[in-house]
Amino acid sequence: MDEYQKTAISIASEVTKQLITLATGIVAIGATFAKDLFSADAPRDLLIWSAGLFMFSILFGLGTLMSFAGGLEKDTSPTRCSIYKPGIVFCQILQIVLFVFAMFVFLWYAGTGVNFRSKPALTVPKEGPPAKDKGSKGNTGTGNWILIKLQASEVSAKL
């Protein structure tokens, strides 16, 4: 086997390993943070489909690596070892196609389910505390205004 064949097999196996690693990481992150990052309104079916596609991509990646190993060991003649063998090409193409589809489905899920809602901003009334009504008894809101004013001053002090 010449240097070009060794380099081709090395690069193809590295690409396969990287896709396996990325697929495994995305499935792990998606499963870990799905509850925290995404709203309950997001269609969970998309997450399940993307995880399934990633898993099949991982399986075909492992099939590619095993085909490399089997092809290298089986073919002892230097001219017969190639990354273009039908079994290797089949597994490589399926791994890449499944990975791309899984990414699209995962990004579709993430796009529909990201929770962009933030906490409402603290509002401070522009005018002073409301005037006490002479005929009313009890708290007329002055205490609430003071509390809001104190919270606003704490927020501005932190900035």
N, C-alpha and C positions, 0 to 999 in steps of 0.2 A: 504494500500500500504506500503510495507516494504522499508527500506533504500536503498536497491540495486535498486529497481525500481525508486525511487526518484532520485538517483544519475544518473542512465542511462538516464532518461528523461532530467535531467538538463544538462548533458554533450552533449547529442544529440541536444538539443535546442541551446546550446552555439556554437557548431560547425556550425549549420545552420545559426546562426546570424553572425558568423565570415565570412562565405562564402558570405553572402549577403553584408556585409560591404566591403569585398575585391572586389567583383564584381562591386559594386557601385563606389568605389574609382578608379578602373582601367578604367571604362567607363568615369568617369569625367576627369581623367588625360589624357586619350587618346584623348578625344574631345577637351580639353583645349590646349594641347601642340602639337597636330598632325601637325599643320601648321608650328610651329617653329622647331620641332625636326626632322621631316622627310621630305625627298625630295619630289618633285612633281612627280618623277619617280615611286614612290611606288604605288602598286596597291591599290587604295582606297576601292575596293570591299572587301578586306580582313579586313579592319578596320570596315566596315559596318557589315560584317558577325560576327566578334568577338563581336561587341556591341550588335547585336541581340541575339547571344548565351548567353552573360552575362545577358541580360534582361530576357530571358526565365529562366536562372538559378535563378535569383532573384525571379521571379514569383513562381517557384517551391519551393524555400526556404520559401516564405511566405505561400505557401500551406502546407508545412511541419509544420510550426509553428501553423497554424490554425488546422491542424489535431491533433497536440498535445493537443491543448486547447479543441477541441471537444471531443477527446478521454478521456481526464481527467474528463471533466464535465459529459459526457454521462455514463461512467462506474463507478458506485458507489461501485461495489464489489472490494475488494482489490486485488484479483488475476487476474482480467481481464485487468487491465491497463498495456500496454506493448508498447515498441517502435517497435515491430515487427508486428504491425497491417498492413494489406496490403496497406491501404491508406497512412500511414506514410512511409512505406518502399518504395513505388512507388515514392512518392515525393522526398524522400531523395536521392534515386539512381539517379533519373533524374536531381536533382540539382547538384550533384557531377559530373556526367558525362558531363553535359552541361558546367559546370565551367571548367573542364579539357580541353574539346575541345575548348572552348573560349580562354583559356590561350594559347593553341598551335597555334590557328589562330592569336591571337594578337602578340605572339612572332615571328611568321612567317612574319607578316606584319612589325614588328619592325626590323627584320633581313634584310628584303629586302629594307627597306626604310630609314635606318639611314644614315644621311648625314655625311660621314667621311671626306669630302673635307675640307681642311683648307686653310687659306690664304697663298699665296706664301711667302717664306722666303725672307727677305731683303738681297740682294746680294751687296757686296761692291767689286769693282774692286781691284785686288791685286796691279796693277801698278799705278803709279801716273796719274795725269790728262793728257789727250792726248795733244801732242805738237801742237802748232798752225801752221797751214800751211801758209807759207808766201804769197801764192797766193790767199788764201781764204779770204773772207770778212765775218764779222758777227761772231756769236757764234759757236765755234767748239765743244761744249760739256763740256767745263771746268766748267761752272756754274752748270750743272747737276751733275758732279762728286762731286763738293763741297757739294751740297745738300744731296747727298747720304752719303757722308762722315759724315756730321753733324747728319743725322738721325741715322747712325750706332753708332756714339759716344753717342747719347742720349739713345739708346737701351742698349748699354753696361754699361752706367752709372746707369741705372735703375736696372740692374742685380746685 
